[in-house]
């Protein structure tokens, strides 16, 4: 699915809960697979993207570094909505063989991994679970990717029609 189509659909999705098989779910989760730890893969410069996100009113909550597979990597947690949702960006990609088209994704040269999270524990009472705020964060990152020609994939989503798909943006095509 094309990135701009997906972003338009999540923006238009009603902020409501629906009952599916006796279980109450937010429509953004049910129709578009937006949930805590929503994954994204990017191909770009870590420092440049962090700097650009700050220019889009994201605030850095924390920064960290760790050893991973004998390499140093960096990470950063940001928010653009007073912690109603959080965006984590790491300087290494994370591939999961449970994702559709695992091999296709690995061959695309992604070097960054991002996740959109619910509010942290101390802010959960203040915000509850904020699917629309998470969708807003996803849309900002998607729009940013297209405007700056940064390769991006949402590997594990639904397209709003009940189909599993990969949302993929390649600026070279």
KEMAR-801536 format. One record per residue: residue number from 1; residue in three letters; x, y, z of N, C-alpha, C in turn. Coordinates in steps of 0.1 Angstrom, whole numbers, always signed. Layout:
N
+-----+------+-------+--------+-------+--------+---------+-------+-------+--------+-------+
! pos ! code ! neast ! nnorth !   nup ! caeast ! canorth !  caup ! ceast ! cnorth !   cup !
+-----+------+-------+--------+-------+--------+---------+-------+-------+--------+-------+
! NUM !  ALA !     X !      Y !     Z !      X !       Y !     Z !     X !      Y !     Z !
...
+-----+------+-------+--------+-------+--------+---------+-------+-------+--------+-------+
This chain:
173
+-----+------+-------+--------+-------+--------+---------+-------+-------+--------+-------+
! pos ! code ! neast ! nnorth !   nup ! caeast ! canorth !  caup ! ceast ! cnorth !   cup !
+-----+------+-------+--------+-------+--------+---------+-------+-------+--------+-------+
!   1 !  UNK !    +8 !    -12 !    +0 !     +0 !      +0 !    +0 !    +9 !    +12 !    +0 !
!   2 !  UNK !    +4 !    +23 !    -7 !    +12 !     +35 !    -7 !   +11 !    +42 !    +6 !
!   3 !  UNK !   +22 !    +49 !   +10 !    +22 !     +56 !   +23 !   +12 !    +67 !   +24 !
!   4 !  UNK !   +10 !    +75 !   +13 !     +1 !     +86 !   +14 !   -13 !    +81 !   +16 !
!   5 !  UNK !   -17 !    +70 !    +9 !    -30 !     +64 !   +11 !   -33 !    +60 !   +25 !
!   6 !  UNK !   -23 !    +53 !   +31 !    -24 !     +49 !   +45 !   -26 !    +60 !   +55 !
!   7 !  UNK !   -17 !    +71 !   +53 !    -18 !     +82 !   +62 !   -31 !    +89 !   +61 !
!   8 !  UNK !   -37 !    +90 !   +49 !    -50 !     +96 !   +47 !   -61 !    +88 !   +55 !
!   9 !  UNK !   -60 !    +75 !   +53 !    -70 !     +66 !   +60 !   -69 !    +67 !   +75 !
!  10 !  UNK !   -57 !    +68 !   +81 !    -57 !     +68 !   +95 !   -61 !    +82 !  +100 !
!  11 !  UNK !   -59 !    +92 !   +93 !    -63 !    +106 !   +97 !   -79 !   +107 !   +96 !
!  12 !  UNK !   -85 !   +100 !   +87 !    -99 !    +100 !   +86 !  -107 !    +90 !   +95 !
!  13 !  UNK !   -99 !    +81 !  +101 !   -105 !     +71 !  +110 !  -112 !    +77 !  +122 !
!  14 !  UNK !  -124 !    +73 !  +125 !   -131 !     +79 !  +137 !  -125 !    +75 !  +150 !
!  15 !  UNK !  -125 !    +84 !  +159 !   -119 !     +81 !  +173 !  -131 !    +74 !  +181 !
!  16 !  UNK !  -131 !    +61 !  +179 !   -142 !     +53 !  +185 !  -138 !    +39 !  +188 !
!  17 !  UNK !  -144 !    +33 !  +198 !   -142 !     +19 !  +201 !  -154 !    +11 !  +195 !
!  18 !  UNK !  -150 !     -1 !  +190 !   -160 !     -10 !  +184 !  -159 !    -23 !  +191 !
!  19 !  UNK !  -170 !    -31 !  +191 !   -170 !     -44 !  +198 !  -168 !    -54 !  +187 !
!  20 !  UNK !  -158 !    -62 !  +187 !   -155 !     -72 !  +177 !  -154 !    -85 !  +185 !
!  21 !  UNK !  -162 !    -95 !  +181 !   -162 !    -108 !  +188 !  -162 !   -106 !  +203 !
!  22 !  UNK !  -170 !    -97 !  +208 !   -172 !     -95 !  +223 !  -161 !    -87 !  +229 !
!  23 !  UNK !  -151 !    -83 !  +221 !   -139 !     -75 !  +226 !  -140 !    -61 !  +222 !
!  24 !  UNK !  -138 !    -52 !  +231 !   -138 !     -37 !  +228 !  -124 !    -33 !  +223 !
!  25 !  UNK !  -124 !    -28 !  +211 !   -112 !     -23 !  +204 !  -113 !     -9 !  +198 !
!  26 !  UNK !  -103 !     -2 !  +199 !   -103 !     +11 !  +192 !  -103 !     +8 !  +177 !
!  27 !  UNK !  -110 !    +17 !  +169 !   -110 !     +15 !  +155 !   -97 !    +16 !  +148 !
!  28 !  UNK !   -88 !    +24 !  +153 !    -74 !     +26 !  +147 !   -66 !    +13 !  +149 !
!  29 !  UNK !   -69 !     +6 !  +160 !    -62 !      -7 !  +162 !   -69 !    -18 !  +154 !
!  30 !  UNK !   -81 !    -18 !  +154 !    -89 !     -29 !  +147 !   -86 !    -28 !  +131 !
!  31 !  UNK !   -88 !    -16 !  +126 !    -87 !     -14 !  +111 !   -73 !    -12 !  +106 !
!  32 !  UNK !   -64 !     -6 !  +114 !    -51 !      -2 !  +108 !   -39 !     -7 !  +116 !
!  33 !  UNK !   -42 !    -15 !  +126 !    -31 !     -22 !  +134 !   -23 !    -12 !  +141 !
!  34 !  UNK !   -28 !     +0 !  +145 !    -21 !      +9 !  +153 !   -22 !     +5 !  +168 !
!  35 !  UNK !   -11 !     +3 !  +174 !    -10 !      -3 !  +188 !    +3 !     +1 !  +194 !
!  36 !  UNK !    +4 !     -1 !  +207 !    +17 !      +2 !  +214 !   +28 !     -6 !  +207 !
!  37 !  UNK !   +39 !     +0 !  +205 !    +51 !      -5 !  +198 !   +49 !     -7 !  +183 !
!  38 !  UNK !   +41 !     +2 !  +177 !    +39 !      +3 !  +163 !   +53 !     +5 !  +156 !
!  39 !  UNK !   +57 !     -4 !  +147 !    +70 !      -4 !  +142 !   +72 !     +3 !  +128 !
!  40 !  UNK !   +83 !     +9 !  +127 !    +87 !     +15 !  +114 !  +101 !    +13 !  +111 !
!  41 !  UNK !  +105 !    +11 !   +99 !   +119 !     +10 !   +94 !  +121 !    +22 !   +85 !
!  42 !  UNK !  +133 !    +28 !   +87 !   +137 !     +40 !   +79 !  +151 !    +38 !   +74 !
!  43 !  UNK !  +154 !    +46 !   +64 !   +168 !     +46 !   +58 !  +172 !    +61 !   +58 !
!  44 !  UNK !  +181 !    +65 !   +67 !   +184 !     +79 !   +68 !  +195 !    +81 !   +78 !
!  45 !  UNK !  +198 !    +93 !   +81 !   +208 !     +97 !   +90 !  +202 !   +100 !  +104 !
!  46 !  UNK !  +206 !    +92 !  +114 !   +200 !     +93 !  +127 !  +200 !   +107 !  +133 !
!  47 !  UNK !  +212 !   +114 !  +133 !   +213 !    +127 !  +139 !  +205 !   +137 !  +131 !
!  48 !  UNK !  +205 !   +136 !  +117 !   +197 !    +145 !  +109 !  +182 !   +144 !  +112 !
!  49 !  UNK !  +177 !   +131 !  +113 !   +163 !    +129 !  +115 !  +159 !   +135 !  +129 !
!  50 !  UNK !  +167 !   +132 !  +139 !   +164 !    +137 !  +153 !  +164 !   +153 !  +152 !
!  51 !  UNK !  +173 !   +159 !  +146 !   +173 !    +173 !  +144 !  +161 !   +178 !  +137 !
!  52 !  UNK !  +157 !   +172 !  +126 !   +145 !    +176 !  +119 !  +132 !   +174 !  +127 !
!  53 !  UNK !  +131 !   +163 !  +135 !   +120 !    +161 !  +143 !  +119 !   +171 !  +154 !
!  54 !  UNK !  +130 !   +176 !  +159 !   +129 !    +187 !  +169 !  +123 !   +199 !  +162 !
!  55 !  UNK !  +127 !   +201 !  +150 !   +121 !    +213 !  +142 !  +106 !   +211 !  +139 !
!  56 !  UNK !  +101 !   +199 !  +141 !    +87 !    +196 !  +139 !   +80 !   +196 !  +153 !
!  57 !  UNK !   +85 !   +202 !  +163 !    +80 !    +203 !  +176 !   +81 !   +190 !  +184 !
!  58 !  UNK !   +89 !   +181 !  +181 !    +92 !    +169 !  +189 !  +102 !   +173 !  +200 !
!  59 !  UNK !  +100 !   +168 !  +212 !   +109 !    +171 !  +223 !  +116 !   +158 !  +227 !
!  60 !  UNK !  +129 !   +158 !  +229 !   +136 !    +147 !  +234 !  +133 !   +144 !  +248 !
!  61 !  UNK !  +129 !   +132 !  +251 !   +126 !    +128 !  +265 !  +139 !   +121 !  +271 !
!  62 !  UNK !  +145 !   +113 !  +263 !   +157 !    +106 !  +268 !  +166 !   +102 !  +256 !
!  63 !  UNK !  +179 !   +100 !  +259 !   +188 !     +95 !  +249 !  +196 !    +84 !  +256 !
!  64 !  UNK !  +200 !    +74 !  +248 !   +208 !     +63 !  +254 !  +216 !    +56 !  +243 !
!  65 !  UNK !  +226 !    +49 !  +248 !   +234 !     +41 !  +239 !  +236 !    +27 !  +245 !
!  66 !  UNK !  +238 !    +17 !  +237 !   +240 !      +3 !  +242 !  +248 !     -4 !  +232 !
!  67 !  UNK !  +253 !    -16 !  +236 !   +260 !     -25 !  +227 !  +249 !    -35 !  +222 !
!  68 !  UNK !  +249 !    -37 !  +209 !   +240 !     -46 !  +203 !  +247 !    -54 !  +192 !
!  69 !  UNK !  +248 !    -67 !  +194 !   +255 !     -76 !  +184 !  +269 !    -70 !  +182 !
!  70 !  UNK !  +276 !    -67 !  +192 !   +290 !     -63 !  +193 !  +292 !    -49 !  +186 !
!  71 !  UNK !  +281 !    -42 !  +183 !   +282 !     -28 !  +178 !  +275 !    -18 !  +187 !
!  72 !  UNK !  +280 !     -6 !  +187 !   +274 !      +5 !  +195 !  +262 !    +10 !  +187 !
!  73 !  UNK !  +251 !    +13 !  +194 !   +240 !     +19 !  +188 !  +235 !    +30 !  +197 !
!  74 !  UNK !  +227 !    +39 !  +191 !   +221 !     +50 !  +199 !  +206 !    +49 !  +198 !
!  75 !  UNK !  +200 !    +55 !  +207 !   +185 !     +56 !  +207 !  +181 !    +69 !  +213 !
!  76 !  UNK !  +169 !    +72 !  +210 !   +163 !     +85 !  +215 !  +148 !    +83 !  +216 !
!  77 !  UNK !  +143 !    +88 !  +227 !   +128 !     +88 !  +229 !  +123 !   +102 !  +228 !
!  78 !  UNK !  +113 !   +104 !  +220 !   +108 !    +118 !  +218 !   +93 !   +118 !  +220 !
!  79 !  UNK !   +87 !   +130 !  +221 !    +73 !    +132 !  +221 !   +69 !   +144 !  +214 !
!  80 !  UNK !   +58 !   +145 !  +207 !    +53 !    +157 !  +200 !   +40 !   +161 !  +206 !
!  81 !  UNK !   +35 !   +155 !  +217 !    +22 !    +158 !  +222 !   +22 !   +157 !  +237 !
!  82 !  UNK !   +32 !   +162 !  +244 !    +32 !    +162 !  +258 !   +32 !   +148 !  +264 !
!  83 !  UNK !   +37 !   +139 !  +257 !    +38 !    +125 !  +262 !   +25 !   +117 !  +260 !
!  84 !  UNK !   +15 !   +122 !  +253 !     +3 !    +114 !  +250 !    +7 !   +102 !  +241 !
!  85 !  UNK !   +18 !   +103 !  +234 !    +24 !     +91 !  +227 !   +39 !    +94 !  +227 !
!  86 !  UNK !   +47 !    +84 !  +224 !    +61 !     +86 !  +224 !   +67 !    +79 !  +211 !
!  87 !  UNK !   +77 !    +85 !  +206 !    +84 !     +80 !  +194 !   +98 !    +76 !  +198 !
!  88 !  UNK !  +102 !    +63 !  +196 !   +115 !     +58 !  +199 !  +122 !    +57 !  +186 !
!  89 !  UNK !  +134 !    +62 !  +184 !   +142 !     +60 !  +172 !  +156 !    +54 !  +176 !
!  90 !  UNK !  +159 !    +43 !  +169 !   +172 !     +36 !  +172 !  +181 !    +36 !  +160 !
!  91 !  UNK !  +193 !    +36 !  +162 !   +203 !     +36 !  +151 !  +206 !    +23 !  +145 !
!  92 !  UNK !  +198 !    +13 !  +147 !   +199 !      +0 !  +140 !  +185 !     -5 !  +136 !
!  93 !  UNK !  +184 !    -12 !  +125 !   +171 !     -18 !  +122 !  +168 !    -30 !  +130 !
!  94 !  UNK !  +156 !    -33 !  +132 !   +152 !     -45 !  +139 !  +142 !    -53 !  +129 !
!  95 !  UNK !  +147 !    -64 !  +125 !   +138 !     -72 !  +116 !  +132 !    -83 !  +123 !
!  96 !  UNK !  +120 !    -86 !  +120 !   +113 !     -97 !  +127 !  +107 !   -106 !  +117 !
!  97 !  UNK !  +111 !   -119 !  +117 !   +107 !    -128 !  +107 !   +92 !   -132 !  +107 !
!  98 !  UNK !   +85 !   -126 !  +117 !    +71 !    -128 !  +117 !   +64 !   -117 !  +108 !
!  99 !  UNK !   +71 !   -107 !  +104 !    +65 !     -97 !   +96 !   +64 !   -102 !   +82 !
! 100 !  UNK !   +53 !    -98 !   +75 !    +52 !    -102 !   +61 !   +64 !    -97 !   +53 !
! 101 !  UNK !   +68 !   -104 !   +43 !    +79 !    -100 !   +34 !   +91 !    -97 !   +41 !
! 102 !  UNK !   +95 !   -105 !   +51 !   +107 !    -103 !   +59 !  +119 !   -101 !   +50 !
! 103 !  UNK !  +122 !   -110 !   +41 !   +134 !    -109 !   +32 !  +134 !    -96 !   +24 !
! 104 !  UNK !  +122 !    -92 !   +18 !   +121 !     -80 !   +11 !  +126 !    -68 !   +19 !
! 105 !  UNK !  +121 !    -67 !   +31 !   +125 !     -56 !   +40 !  +140 !    -56 !   +43 !
! 106 !  UNK !  +145 !    -67 !   +46 !   +159 !     -68 !   +49 !  +168 !    -63 !   +37 !
! 107 !  UNK !  +164 !    -66 !   +25 !   +172 !     -62 !   +13 !  +171 !    -47 !   +10 !
! 108 !  UNK !  +162 !    -40 !   +17 !   +160 !     -26 !   +13 !  +170 !    -16 !   +20 !
! 109 !  UNK !  +179 !    -21 !   +28 !   +190 !     -13 !   +34 !  +185 !     -3 !   +45 !
! 110 !  UNK !  +175 !     -7 !   +52 !   +170 !      +2 !   +63 !  +181 !     +2 !   +74 !
! 111 !  UNK !  +184 !    +13 !   +80 !   +194 !     +14 !   +90 !  +189 !    +20 !  +103 !
! 112 !  UNK !  +176 !    +23 !  +103 !   +170 !     +29 !  +116 !  +157 !    +21 !  +119 !
! 113 !  UNK !  +154 !    +21 !  +131 !   +142 !     +14 !  +136 !  +134 !    +24 !  +145 !
! 114 !  UNK !  +122 !    +25 !  +143 !   +114 !     +34 !  +152 !  +101 !    +27 !  +157 !
! 115 !  UNK !   +97 !    +31 !  +168 !    +84 !     +26 !  +174 !   +76 !    +37 !  +180 !
! 116 !  UNK !   +63 !    +36 !  +178 !    +54 !     +46 !  +185 !   +48 !    +39 !  +196 !
! 117 !  UNK !   +49 !    +45 !  +208 !    +44 !     +39 !  +220 !   +33 !    +47 !  +227 !
! 118 !  UNK !   +25 !    +40 !  +235 !    +15 !     +46 !  +244 !   +22 !    +55 !  +253 !
! 119 !  UNK !   +15 !    +63 !  +261 !    +22 !     +71 !  +272 !   +29 !    +62 !  +281 !
! 120 !  UNK !   +39 !    +67 !  +288 !    +46 !     +59 !  +298 !   +37 !    +58 !  +310 !
! 121 !  UNK !   +41 !    +49 !  +319 !    +32 !     +46 !  +330 !   +27 !    +58 !  +338 !
! 122 !  UNK !   +36 !    +67 !  +341 !    +32 !     +79 !  +349 !   +22 !    +88 !  +342 !
! 123 !  UNK !   +22 !    +87 !  +328 !    +12 !     +95 !  +321 !    +0 !    +88 !  +316 !
! 124 !  UNK !    -1 !    +75 !  +319 !    -13 !     +67 !  +314 !   -26 !    +72 !  +321 !
! 125 !  UNK !   -25 !    +76 !  +334 !    -37 !     +80 !  +340 !   -42 !    +94 !  +334 !
! 126 !  UNK !   -32 !   +102 !  +331 !    -35 !    +115 !  +325 !   -41 !   +114 !  +311 !
! 127 !  UNK !   -35 !   +105 !  +303 !    -40 !    +104 !  +289 !   -48 !    +92 !  +286 !
! 128 !  UNK !   -48 !    +82 !  +294 !    -54 !     +69 !  +291 !   -46 !    +63 !  +279 !
! 129 !  UNK !   -53 !    +56 !  +271 !    -46 !     +50 !  +259 !   -50 !    +59 !  +247 !
! 130 !  UNK !   -41 !    +65 !  +240 !    -44 !     +75 !  +231 !   -41 !    +71 !  +216 !
! 131 !  UNK !   -49 !    +63 !  +211 !    -47 !     +59 !  +197 !   -47 !    +70 !  +187 !
! 132 !  UNK !   -56 !    +80 !  +188 !    -55 !     +91 !  +179 !   -42 !    +99 !  +179 !
! 133 !  UNK !   -36 !   +100 !  +191 !    -23 !    +107 !  +193 !   -12 !    +99 !  +186 !
! 134 !  UNK !   -13 !    +86 !  +188 !     -3 !     +77 !  +181 !    -4 !    +78 !  +166 !
! 135 !  UNK !   -17 !    +78 !  +161 !    -19 !     +80 !  +147 !   -13 !    +93 !  +142 !
! 136 !  UNK !   -15 !   +104 !  +150 !     -9 !    +117 !  +146 !    +6 !   +116 !  +145 !
! 137 !  UNK !   +12 !   +110 !  +154 !    +27 !    +108 !  +154 !   +31 !   +100 !  +142 !
! 138 !  UNK !   +24 !    +90 !  +139 !    +27 !     +81 !  +127 !   +26 !    +90 !  +114 !
! 139 !  UNK !   +15 !    +98 !  +113 !    +13 !    +106 !  +102 !   +24 !   +117 !  +100 !
! 140 !  UNK !   +28 !   +123 !  +111 !    +39 !    +133 !  +110 !   +52 !   +126 !  +105 !
! 141 !  UNK !   +55 !   +114 !  +110 !    +67 !    +107 !  +106 !   +66 !   +104 !   +91 !
! 142 !  UNK !   +54 !    +99 !   +87 !    +52 !     +95 !   +73 !   +52 !   +107 !   +64 !
! 143 !  UNK !   +46 !   +118 !   +67 !    +47 !    +131 !   +59 !   +61 !   +135 !   +58 !
! 144 !  UNK !   +68 !   +135 !   +70 !    +82 !    +139 !   +70 !   +91 !   +131 !   +60 !
! 145 !  UNK !   +88 !   +118 !   +61 !    +95 !    +108 !   +52 !   +93 !   +112 !   +37 !
! 146 !  UNK !   +81 !   +115 !   +33 !    +78 !    +118 !   +19 !   +84 !   +132 !   +16 !
! 147 !  UNK !   +83 !   +141 !   +24 !    +89 !    +155 !   +22 !  +104 !   +155 !   +20 !
! 148 !  UNK !  +110 !   +146 !   +28 !   +125 !    +146 !   +28 !  +131 !   +134 !   +21 !
! 149 !  UNK !  +122 !   +127 !   +14 !   +126 !    +115 !    +5 !  +135 !   +105 !   +13 !
! 150 !  UNK !  +129 !   +101 !   +24 !   +135 !     +91 !   +33 !  +127 !    +78 !   +31 !
! 151 !  UNK !  +134 !    +67 !   +28 !   +128 !     +54 !   +26 !  +121 !    +50 !   +39 !
! 152 !  UNK !  +109 !    +45 !   +39 !   +102 !     +41 !   +51 !   +93 !    +30 !   +49 !
! 153 !  UNK !   +91 !    +21 !   +59 !    +82 !     +10 !   +58 !   +75 !     +8 !   +71 !
! 154 !  UNK !   +62 !     +5 !   +71 !    +54 !      +1 !   +82 !   +52 !    -14 !   +80 !
! 155 !  UNK !   +60 !    -23 !   +85 !    +60 !     -37 !   +81 !   +47 !    -45 !   +85 !
! 156 !  UNK !   +41 !    -41 !   +95 !    +30 !     -50 !  +100 !   +17 !    -42 !  +103 !
! 157 !  UNK !   +10 !    -39 !   +93 !     -2 !     -31 !   +95 !   -14 !    -38 !   +88 !
! 158 !  UNK !   -26 !    -32 !   +89 !    -37 !     -35 !   +81 !   -40 !    -23 !   +72 !
! 159 !  UNK !   -47 !    -25 !   +61 !    -50 !     -14 !   +52 !   -63 !     -8 !   +54 !
! 160 !  UNK !   -70 !    -11 !   +65 !    -83 !      -6 !   +67 !   -95 !    -13 !   +60 !
! 161 !  UNK !   -91 !    -23 !   +52 !   -100 !     -32 !   +46 !   -99 !    -46 !   +50 !
! 162 !  UNK !   -92 !    -48 !   +61 !    -90 !     -62 !   +66 !   -79 !    -69 !   +60 !
! 163 !  UNK !   -71 !    -63 !   +52 !    -59 !     -70 !   +45 !   -46 !    -67 !   +52 !
! 164 !  UNK !   -38 !    -77 !   +54 !    -25 !     -74 !   +59 !   -16 !    -69 !   +48 !
! 165 !  UNK !    -8 !    -59 !   +50 !     +0 !     -54 !   +39 !   +12 !    -47 !   +45 !
! 166 !  UNK !   +21 !    -43 !   +36 !    +33 !     -35 !   +41 !   +30 !    -21 !   +35 !
! 167 !  UNK !   +31 !    -11 !   +43 !    +31 !      +3 !   +38 !   +45 !     +6 !   +36 !
! 168 !  UNK !   +48 !    +10 !   +23 !    +62 !     +12 !   +19 !   +64 !    +24 !   +11 !
! 169 !  UNK !   +74 !    +32 !   +14 !    +77 !     +44 !    +6 !   +91 !    +44 !    +2 !
! 170 !  UNK !   +94 !    +44 !   -11 !   +107 !     +45 !   -17 !  +108 !    +57 !   -26 !
! 171 !  UNK !  +116 !    +67 !   -21 !   +116 !     +79 !   -29 !  +122 !    +78 !   -43 !
! 172 !  UNK !  +130 !    +67 !   -45 !   +136 !     +65 !   -58 !  +126 !    +60 !   -69 !
! 173 !  UNK !  +114 !    +57 !   -64 !   +104 !     +51 !   -74 !   +92 !    +61 !   -76 !
+-----+------+-------+--------+-------+--------+---------+-------+-------+--------+-------+
